Amino acid sequence: MAATTDQPTAPPRDHNRTREDFYGDIAPLNMTPLWEVMSSLITPEPVSRVKPCLWRYDEVRPWLLRSGDVISAKEAERRVLILENPGMPGESKITNSLYAGLQLILPGEVAPSHRHAQSALRFIVEGEGAYTAVDGERASMSRGDLILTPSWTWHDHGNETEEPTVWLDGLDIPIVQAFETSFVERYPEDSQPVSRPSGDSAARFGHNMRPFGYVAASGASPVFSYPYADYREALEQMRARDEWDVCDGLKMEFINPIDGGPVMPTISCFVQLLPKGFATDPYRSTAASVYSVVDGEGEAVIGEQAYDLHERDVIVVPSWVPVRFSAGDDLVLFSFSDRGIQQKLGLWREQRGHSPGSG
Ligand code: GTQ
């Protein structure tokens, strides 16, 4: 074996040299001491840069419509105002793992077809009758509908109505960024051809059945449209039994019917109904959550800060910060988070009710 005489060696010990000198000595070797950073890496509780934040729809909407004067959907590819967390300016994140934005599509416009590694949800806040096409099938968009465009599915959006359509986009952009796994492809035409009738995926997968011999091609739900009318009816039917959870009211998860799991591997979606006058106990979990007010009004208290909630507002709750809601009117809240992937990784935790010692 060759001698190691040509390898650089540490200089002889010099007791006058400080720790700082030592750190300088090892820096060129791309090494740094753990003990200087350990307590900020491994914290006793989640430490988040995410700040609670409310986007009031009546404040945001005029600027969103103004974006329609600034650029077309075609030129922009997607005409979206990003809802950027004030704790992380310039990072296009609403939480540390998720992206959100409000997308506008005007009468006659098409947001051209593409597919990407990022998974997306659309939660419709305004308009009726525009569409999102997903892998050859069009889903109609009305207020309160949830539409999925899972990873690597072709999707384009079109508005053949007379009114603007607006929806909340939720994507796992920061997760894909962290893994450095982004790919995108543009379809040769603006609109992909319609190859399946509307309702085709719901017929196959939306009736507690599946095509015989079906083998899932991905971890995402093959049902890509969850209409408001359907889930609101379910909530209204359930409320008759008065089964209010002290933290959640009446809360349901949108699921992938193939495995009962979250609708997409990286994004979990929920809806909850709080009856008029109901106030929840405080609740916190490690899954920072984005809420959209579907119906009604009320209040959210996040940490110490109270926010009035009105229809179509968006609010973000950071990881491990307690939130409680009260309903001034029957309150319906849609929300999404990375809960499912945290659970898969064994990281998810929650705390229901007041924390010990907090009174
Ligand atoms: O509609 O495909 O908000 O690709 C960001 C990226 C929406 C979309 C966004 C996108 C889309």
Residues whose N, C-alpha, C, O or C-beta is under 5 A from the ligand:
A	BS01	GTQ	R78 V80 G101 D169
